[in-house]
Amino acid sequence: MFGQNRKPVFSMAFALTMLAAAMTMAARQEKTAEKQTAAPTAAAAKPGAAEMERLKFYLGEWDYTETYPKSPFAPSGGKNTGVYSSKLGPGGQSLVNSFHSQGPVGDFEALIVMTWDAREKAYKAYVFGNGIPGAVVETGQFEDDALVYRFEFPVEGGSVKLRNVTRVTGPGTVVSEEFMTMKDAPETLFVRVDAKKR
């Protein structure tokens, strides 16, 4: 009896499998059509999309010069030269920047990941460097046409505050200045970076 019903059962199972596959394909096509229709709206409403768009001036390969005024960090001052590279992270939700500079002031290599933190309503920069254990986390905002990041860390008897100000100064040119203050001392320029896109 089992042998006699085998062919109809197989045919029925095959038909049901094909029906299920057809229904799955139809459902996928509907979802794809819905996504394509909703895509512009979803992209426009995507949290942080507008803020990440503002960082795209970084994208590309840059040659740059670091100019260090005389300071306790660089008693003789000096200039380093380097290369800076910037690309979008996964899904455009971050900007991944790497740089390497060398010169009389030292050899500096770092990776910086920038993103928009919707909860804090601020940019975050996670800095990993050859002279930094762990990561430095900076918080930023646009102030007029300048992207300004701030960071503070404790030292004996007080704290050191850093303020980084980056501006587009022309087609394919950017200037970034890092200012420092310790305790109640006035803010001083730590380093100026002049970058030109390749």
VEXVODO-544194 format. One record per residue: x, y, z of N, C-alpha, C in turn; residue in three letters. Coordinates in steps of 0.1 Angstrom, whole numbers, padded with zeros to 4 digits, always signed. Example, Ala and Ser with C-alpha at 12.3 -4.5 7.8 and 13.67 -1.06 7.14 Angstrom:
BEGIN
+0132-0057+0078+0123-0045+0078+0132-0033+0078ala;+0128-0022+0071+0137-0011+0071+0129+0000+0079ser;
//
This chain:
BEGIN
+0008-0012+0000+0000+0000+0000+0009+0013+0000met;+0019+0013+0008+0029+0024+0008+0035+0027-0005phe;+0038+0016-0012+0044+0018-0025+0034+0023-0035gly;+0022+0020-0034+0012+0025-0044+0010+0040-0042gln;+0010+0045-0029+0007+0060-0027+0019+0069-0027asn;+0031+0063-0030+0043+0070-0029+0044+0081-0039arg;+0040+0078-0052+0041+0088-0063+0031+0100-0060lys;+0018+0098-0056+0009+0109-0054+0014+0118-0042pro;+0019+0111-0031+0024+0119-0020+0036+0127-0024val;+0045+0121-0031+0057+0129-0036+0053+0141-0045phe;+0043+0138-0054+0038+0149-0062+0031+0160-0054ser;+0024+0156-0044+0017+0166-0035+0028+0174-0028met;+0038+0168-0022+0048+0174-0015+0056+0184-0024ala;+0059+0179-0036+0066+0188-0046+0058+0200-0049phe;+0045+0198-0051+0036+0209-0054+0035+0219-0043ala;+0034+0214-0031+0034+0223-0019+0047+0231-0017leu;+0058+0224-0020+0071+0231-0019+0072+0242-0029thr;+0068+0239-0042+0068+0249-0052+0059+0261-0049met;+0047+0258-0043+0038+0269-0040+0044+0277-0029leu;+0050+0271-0019+0056+0279-0008+0068+0287-0013ala;+0076+0282-0023+0087+0289-0028+0081+0301-0036ala;+0071+0299-0044+0064+0310-0052+0059+0321-0043ala;+0053+0317-0032+0047+0327-0022+0058+0335-0016met;+0069+0328-0012+0081+0334-0006+0087+0345-0016thr;+0088+0340-0028+0094+0350-0039+0085+0362-0040met;+0072+0359-0041+0062+0370-0043+0063+0380-0031ala;+0064+0374-0019+0065+0383-0007+0078+0391-0007ala;+0089+0385-0011+0102+0392-0012+0101+0403-0022arg;+0095+0401-0034+0093+0411-0044+0085+0423-0039gln;+0074+0420-0031+0066+0430-0025+0074+0439-0016glu;+0082+0432-0007+0091+0439+0003+0101+0448-0004lys;+0107+0442-0015+0117+0450-0023+0111+0462-0029thr;+0099+0460-0034+0091+0472-0040+0088+0482-0030ala;+0084+0478-0018+0081+0487-0007+0093+0494-0003glu;+0105+0487-0001+0117+0493+0003+0122+0504-0007lys;+0120+0501-0020+0124+0510-0031+0116+0523-0030gln;+0103+0521-0028+0094+0532-0027+0097+0541-0015thr;+0100+0534-0003+0102+0541+0009+0117+0546+0011ala;+0126+0541+0002+0140+0544+0004+0143+0559+0006ala;+0138+0568-0003+0142+0582-0002+0137+0588+0012pro;+0125+0584+0016+0120+0589+0029+0128+0583+0040thr;+0131+0570+0040+0139+0564+0051+0153+0570+0052ala;+0159+0573+0040+0173+0579+0040+0172+0593+0046ala;+0162+0600+0042+0161+0614+0047+0158+0614+0062ala;+0151+0604+0067+0147+0604+0081+0157+0596+0090ala;+0167+0591+0084+0177+0582+0091+0185+0591+0101lys;+0184+0587+0114+0190+0595+0124+0205+0597+0121pro;+0210+0609+0122+0224+0612+0121+0229+0614+0106gly;+0220+0611+0096+0224+0612+0082+0228+0626+0079ala;+0221+0636+0083+0225+0650+0079+0238+0654+0086ala;+0239+0649+0099+0252+0653+0106+0264+0646+0100glu;+0262+0633+0095+0273+0626+0089+0277+0633+0075met;+0267+0638+0069+0269+0644+0056+0278+0656+0057glu;+0277+0663+0068+0286+0675+0071+0300+0671+0072arg;+0303+0659+0075+0317+0655+0077+0324+0650+0065leu;+0317+0650+0054+0322+0644+0041+0333+0652+0035lys;+0335+0664+0040+0347+0672+0035+0360+0665+0038phe;+0360+0656+0048+0373+0649+0051+0376+0639+0041tyr;+0367+0633+0034+0369+0622+0025+0380+0624+0015leu;+0389+0613+0014+0399+0614+0004+0413+0613+0010gly;+0423+0615+0002+0437+0614+0006+0443+0629+0007glu;+0450+0631+0017+0455+0645+0020+0470+0644+0023trp;+0478+0654+0019+0491+0657+0024+0490+0668+0033asp;+0498+0668+0044+0496+0678+0054+0510+0681+0061tyr;+0510+0693+0067+0521+0698+0075+0516+0701+0089thr;+0523+0696+0099+0520+0700+0113+0531+0710+0117glu;+0526+0722+0122+0536+0732+0127+0534+0733+0142thr;+0545+0730+0149+0544+0731+0164+0552+0743+0169tyr;+0545+0752+0176+0552+0764+0182+0561+0758+0193pro;+0570+0766+0198+0578+0762+0209+0569+0760+0222lys;+0571+0749+0228+0563+0746+0240+0570+0736+0248ser;+0565+0733+0261+0571+0722+0268+0572+0709+0261pro;+0561+0707+0252+0561+0694+0244+0571+0694+0233phe;+0573+0706+0227+0582+0707+0216+0591+0720+0218ala;+0601+0719+0227+0609+0730+0232+0615+0738+0220pro;+0619+0732+0209+0624+0739+0198+0614+0742+0187ser;+0602+0737+0189+0592+0739+0179+0595+0729+0167gly;+0589+0731+0156+0593+0723+0144+0581+0719+0136gly;+0584+0713+0124+0574+0709+0115+0575+0694+0111lys;+0564+0687+0111+0563+0674+0106+0555+0674+0094asn;+0557+0664+0085+0548+0662+0073+0542+0648+0074thr;+0530+0647+0067+0524+0634+0068+0513+0632+0057gly;+0506+0621+0058+0496+0617+0049+0483+0614+0057val;+0472+0619+0053+0459+0616+0060+0450+0610+0050tyr;+0443+0600+0055+0433+0592+0046+0420+0591+0053ser;+0409+0594+0046+0396+0594+0052+0386+0586+0043ser;+0378+0577+0049+0368+0570+0041+0356+0568+0050lys;+0344+0565+0044+0332+0562+0052+0333+0548+0058leu;+0328+0547+0070+0327+0534+0077+0314+0527+0072gly;+0311+0515+0078+0300+0507+0074+0287+0515+0074pro;+0279+0514+0063+0266+0521+0062+0267+0536+0062gly;+0279+0542+0061+0280+0556+0062+0277+0562+0076gly;+0277+0553+0086+0274+0558+0100+0287+0563+0107gln;+0298+0562+0101+0310+0567+0107+0320+0571+0096ser;+0330+0578+0101+0341+0582+0092+0354+0577+0098leu;+0361+0569+0090+0374+0563+0095+0386+0570+0089val;+0393+0576+0097+0405+0584+0093+0418+0579+0099asn;+0428+0578+0090+0441+0574+0095+0451+0584+0091ser;+0461+0586+0099+0472+0595+0095+0485+0590+0101phe;+0496+0595+0094+0509+0592+0099+0518+0604+0095his;+0525+0609+0105+0534+0621+0103+0547+0618+0109ser;+0558+0624+0103+0571+0622+0108+0579+0635+0107gln;+0589+0637+0115+0597+0649+0114+0604+0651+0127gly;+0610+0663+0129+0618+0666+0141+0610+0665+0154pro;+0597+0667+0153+0589+0666+0166+0586+0652+0170val;+0586+0643+0160+0584+0629+0164+0577+0621+0153gly;+0573+0609+0156+0567+0600+0146+0553+0597+0152asp;+0542+0602+0145+0529+0600+0150+0520+0592+0140phe;+0513+0582+0145+0504+0574+0137+0492+0572+0145glu;+0480+0574+0139+0467+0573+0146+0456+0569+0137ala;+0446+0563+0143+0433+0560+0137+0422+0568+0144leu;+0414+0575+0137+0403+0583+0143+0390+0578+0137ile;+0380+0574+0145+0367+0571+0140+0357+0581+0146val;+0351+0588+0136+0341+0599+0140+0327+0594+0137met;+0318+0597+0145+0304+0594+0143+0295+0604+0150thr;+0282+0603+0148+0272+0612+0154+0265+0604+0165trp;+0265+0609+0177+0258+0603+0188+0245+0609+0190asp;+0234+0603+0186+0221+0608+0186+0216+0611+0201ala;+0220+0603+0210+0216+0605+0224+0222+0618+0230arg;+0235+0620+0227+0242+0632+0232+0240+0644+0223glu;+0235+0641+0211+0233+0652+0201+0247+0659+0198lys;+0257+0651+0196+0271+0656+0195+0279+0646+0186ala;+0289+0651+0180+0299+0642+0173+0308+0636+0184tyr;+0312+0624+0181+0322+0617+0189+0334+0613+0180lys;+0346+0615+0185+0358+0611+0178+0366+0601+0188ala;+0368+0589+0183+0375+0579+0191+0389+0578+0185tyr;+0399+0582+0192+0413+0584+0187+0422+0573+0193val;+0428+0565+0184+0437+0554+0188+0451+0558+0182phe;+0461+0559+0190+0474+0564+0185+0486+0555+0190gly;+0497+0557+0183+0509+0549+0187+0515+0554+0200asn;+0511+0565+0205+0515+0570+0218+0504+0571+0229gly;+0493+0565+0225+0481+0566+0234+0476+0552+0239ile;+0477+0549+0252+0471+0536+0256+0456+0537+0255pro;+0449+0527+0250+0435+0527+0249+0430+0538+0238gly;+0419+0545+0241+0414+0554+0232+0411+0568+0239ala;+0413+0578+0232+0409+0592+0236+0395+0594+0230val;+0385+0599+0238+0372+0601+0233+0369+0616+0233val;+0367+0622+0222+0365+0637+0221+0350+0639+0217glu;+0345+0650+0221+0331+0654+0218+0331+0667+0210thr;+0323+0667+0199+0323+0679+0190+0310+0684+0186gly;+0310+0696+0180+0299+0703+0174+0304+0712+0164gln;+0295+0716+0154+0299+0726+0145+0296+0739+0152phe;+0305+0748+0151+0303+0762+0157+0305+0771+0145glu;+0295+0776+0139+0295+0784+0126+0300+0774+0116asp;+0311+0778+0109+0317+0769+0098+0328+0760+0103asp;+0331+0760+0116+0342+0752+0122+0337+0740+0129ala;+0343+0728+0128+0340+0716+0135+0350+0717+0148leu;+0344+0717+0159+0351+0719+0172+0350+0707+0181val;+0361+0700+0184+0361+0689+0193+0368+0693+0206tyr;+0363+0688+0217+0369+0691+0230+0372+0678+0238arg;+0383+0679+0246+0387+0668+0254+0394+0673+0266phe;+0392+0667+0277+0398+0670+0290+0403+0658+0297glu;+0416+0659+0302+0421+0648+0310+0428+0653+0322phe;+0427+0644+0333+0433+0649+0346+0449+0648+0346pro;+0455+0657+0352+0470+0656+0355+0471+0660+0369val;+0483+0658+0374+0486+0661+0388+0483+0676+0391glu;+0475+0679+0400+0472+0692+0404+0461+0699+0395gly;+0455+0692+0387+0444+0699+0378+0441+0690+0366gly;+0439+0697+0355+0435+0690+0343+0440+0698+0331ser;+0441+0691+0320+0445+0697+0307+0433+0696+0298val;+0430+0708+0292+0419+0709+0282+0424+0711+0268lys;+0419+0703+0259+0423+0705+0245+0410+0709+0237leu;+0412+0717+0227+0402+0722+0218+0407+0721+0204arg;+0401+0713+0195+0405+0712+0182+0395+0719+0173asn;+0400+0728+0164+0391+0736+0155+0395+0733+0141val;+0386+0728+0133+0389+0724+0119+0380+0732+0110thr;+0386+0738+0099+0378+0746+0089+0383+0742+0075arg;+0373+0742+0066+0376+0742+0052+0380+0756+0048val;+0392+0758+0042+0397+0771+0039+0396+0774+0024thr;+0393+0764+0016+0392+0766+0002+0390+0753-0005gly;+0389+0753-0018+0388+0740-0025+0399+0731-0023pro;+0397+0719-0016+0407+0710-0013+0417+0714-0003gly;+0414+0724+0006+0423+0727+0017+0416+0728+0030thr;+0422+0724+0040+0417+0723+0054+0427+0728+0064val;+0423+0735+0074+0432+0739+0085+0426+0734+0098val;+0435+0728+0106+0430+0723+0119+0440+0728+0129ser;+0435+0734+0140+0444+0739+0151+0439+0733+0164glu;+0450+0729+0171+0447+0723+0185+0452+0732+0195glu;+0443+0736+0204+0447+0746+0215+0447+0738+0228phe;+0455+0743+0237+0457+0736+0250+0457+0746+0261met;+0451+0742+0273+0452+0750+0285+0453+0741+0297thr;+0462+0745+0306+0464+0737+0318+0460+0746+0330met;+0452+0739+0339+0447+0746+0351+0440+0759+0347lys;+0445+0770+0352+0439+0783+0349+0447+0791+0339asp;+0456+0785+0333+0465+0792+0323+0457+0796+0311ala;+0461+0806+0304+0454+0810+0291+0456+0799+0281pro;+0447+0798+0272+0448+0788+0261+0459+0792+0251glu;+0467+0782+0247+0478+0784+0237+0477+0774+0226thr;+0482+0778+0214+0482+0769+0203+0493+0758+0205leu;+0488+0746+0204+0497+0734+0205+0502+0730+0192phe;+0494+0729+0181+0498+0725+0168+0488+0730+0158val;+0493+0734+0146+0485+0738+0135+0488+0728+0123arg;+0477+0723+0117+0478+0714+0106+0472+0720+0094val;+0480+0721+0083+0476+0726+0070+0475+0714+0061asp;+0464+0711+0055+0462+0699+0047+0457+0703+0033ala;+0462+0696+0023+0458+0698+0009+0454+0684+0003lys;+0442+0684-0003+0438+0671-0009+0446+0668-0021lys;+0449+0655-0023+0456+0650-0035+0448+0651-0047arg;
//
